[in-house]
Amino acid sequence: MQDEKDFIKDLLNPKTQNSAFQKLVKDFQKPLYNHIRNMVLNHDDANDVLQNTFIKVYQYLKDFKGESKLFSWIYRIATNEAITFINNRAKRNGISNQEMQTKIVENLKSDVYFDGNEIELKLQKAINILPDKQQLVFKMRYYEEIKYEDMSEILGTSVGALKASYHIAAKKIEDFLKSH
């Protein structure tokens, strides 16, 4: 991507805004979809959350201060949108977030876009037993290979705390997989 400061200027300039935003969508669409899909697990839901994310990014671009990388800022919006989506879905169904996640994992087998095998399904069940924060950290590190420094900016948590969360999560998953 071109120099980030220039790109942000293009995003904020009414003359170049549309083409710059199209480039932003093109550059971020696939990694953001994967990030969101790792959280909500369902293809259609991930597309809905992705669309909401880009709407929010467009709406709030003028408020972006450049205190973090554009990547981190956009991922923070996507993460918050996915969490809000899960919370709202659980609330609508009158169940806890944990119960909602369990239901989503159980429905993975019937999702035509889920191309995982039994091992992947077992891993999803193991991830589902983790507290929300550990799930998020594990998925961002394991599936997306996001650096701890970037994760720290996205989640507003120290690198040390993120490393600890990841290692605790990995140990819990390992124990779950050995016992099931």
Salt bridges, closest charged atoms under 4 A:
ASP27 OD2 - LYS23 NZ 2.93
ASP45 OD2 - ARG89 NH1 2.74
GLU81 OE2 - LYS56 NZ 2.55
ASP111 OD2 - ARG37 NH2 3.44
GLU118 OE2 - LYS109 NZ 3.02
GLU144 OE2 - HIS35 ND1 2.90
ASP150 OD1 - LYS69 NZ 2.55
GLU174 OE2 - LYS178 NZ 2.96
ASP175 OD1 - LYS171 NZ 2.98
